[in-house]
Amino acid sequence: MGTQLRRGALVAVLAFVGCGDGVDGELVLVLGQGETAYAELDDGTELPLVAGPQGGHHVWIAMRAEGLSAPGAELLVDAFPRGAADPPRRLPVRTRFALLPDGSWERVGWPAEIPDALCTVDTEVMVRVTLRQGGREAVDERVVVPQGGPGIGACMR
């Protein structure tokens, strides 16, 4: 019974926090990097290319947001060679952000999949993230430079 009471209190607190100024305010997104912790991400940053478990490749990104009314939100993450035509939009995915002590929100360890990634090593790749919640939308993008490493093969074109 105690656990259910604590969960109920947590839900009430999150609902109360979610009803603050951010509900009707601007949604702000800041793209960062990191598999286990958030770090700033500047244009041109070299990021290790990681082989995923299903044969694809990605770079680890992280995000900070302001103005979320609850932890749940939709994300669209696109990564494509800089200068290429924008790729077809991916379907949005639901995710949860963690509330930080300063009232902002954070999501770390998101794998930004890069199509044909082996051919993008040492080239500029645009990573664009769109965050949606409650009819509001925020977009941020950065240019990153994927780097090869152990287990990363060569471009086969």
QUITAKA-V575294 format. One record per residue. N is the residue number from 0. RES is the residue in one letter. D_LAST is the distance of its C-alpha to the last C-alpha in Angstrom with 2 decimals. Layout:
N,RES,D_LAST / N,RES,D_LAST
//
This chain:
0,M,61.00 / 1,G,60.29 / 2,T,56.51 / 3,Q,56.66 / 4,L,58.85 / 5,R,56.45 / 6,R,53.49 / 7,G,55.59 / 8,A,56.50 / 9,L,52.88 / 10,V,51.95 / 11,A,54.92 / 12,V,53.96 / 13,L,50.35 / 14,A,51.71 / 15,F,54.13 / 16,V,51.52 / 17,G,49.33 / 18,C,52.20 / 19,G,52.35 / 20,D,51.45 / 21,G,47.70 / 22,V,48.11 / 23,D,48.80 / 24,G,47.20 / 25,E,43.83 / 26,L,40.83 / 27,V,38.98 / 28,L,35.61 / 29,V,34.31 / 30,L,30.81 / 31,G,30.70 / 32,Q,28.85 / 33,G,29.86 / 34,E,29.62 / 35,T,33.37 / 36,A,34.96 / 37,Y,34.48 / 38,A,33.59 / 39,E,33.18 / 40,L,29.77 / 41,D,29.53 / 42,D,26.85 / 43,G,24.39 / 44,T,25.14 / 45,E,22.67 / 46,L,22.29 / 47,P,21.03 / 48,L,18.13 / 49,V,19.69 / 50,A,18.42 / 51,G,20.43 / 52,P,22.46 / 53,Q,20.67 / 54,G,17.10 / 55,G,16.20 / 56,H,16.35 / 57,H,18.93 / 58,V,21.18 / 59,W,24.92 / 60,I,26.97 / 61,A,30.69 / 62,M,32.95 / 63,R,36.55 / 64,A,38.48 / 65,E,41.94 / 66,G,43.88 / 67,L,42.85 / 68,S,45.84 / 69,A,44.72 / 70,P,42.01 / 71,G,40.01 / 72,A,37.53 / 73,E,34.41 / 74,L,31.05 / 75,L,27.95 / 76,V,25.05 / 77,D,21.98 / 78,A,19.14 / 79,F,16.56 / 80,P,15.08 / 81,R,18.19 / 82,G,18.80 / 83,A,16.80 / 84,A,19.10 / 85,D,20.84 / 86,P,19.43 / 87,P,21.84 / 88,R,24.54 / 89,R,24.50 / 90,L,27.77 / 91,P,30.13 / 92,V,30.90 / 93,R,34.33 / 94,T,34.82 / 95,R,37.77 / 96,F,38.47 / 97,A,40.99 / 98,L,44.02 / 99,L,44.57 / 100,P,48.09 / 101,D,47.78 / 102,G,47.20 / 103,S,43.50 / 104,W,40.88 / 105,E,37.85 / 106,R,34.84 / 107,V,32.77 / 108,G,29.92 / 109,W,27.79 / 110,P,24.13 / 111,A,22.11 / 112,E,19.01 / 113,I,15.82 / 114,P,13.34 / 115,D,9.68 / 116,A,11.61 / 117,L,9.64 / 118,C,7.73 / 119,T,11.37 / 120,V,13.05 / 121,D,15.54 / 122,T,15.07 / 123,E,17.71 / 124,V,17.65 / 125,M,20.63 / 126,V,22.48 / 127,R,25.17 / 128,V,27.89 / 129,T,30.59 / 130,L,33.76 / 131,R,36.29 / 132,Q,39.78 / 133,G,42.92 / 134,G,41.67 / 135,R,40.54 / 136,E,37.05 / 137,A,35.60 / 138,V,32.15 / 139,D,30.69 / 140,E,27.32 / 141,R,25.89 / 142,V,22.96 / 143,V,21.56 / 144,V,19.14 / 145,P,17.43 / 146,Q,17.86 / 147,G,16.40 / 148,G,19.05 / 149,P,20.27 / 150,G,18.32 / 151,I,15.17 / 152,G,12.19 / 153,A,9.19 / 154,C,5.83 / 155,M,3.83 / 156,R,0.00
//
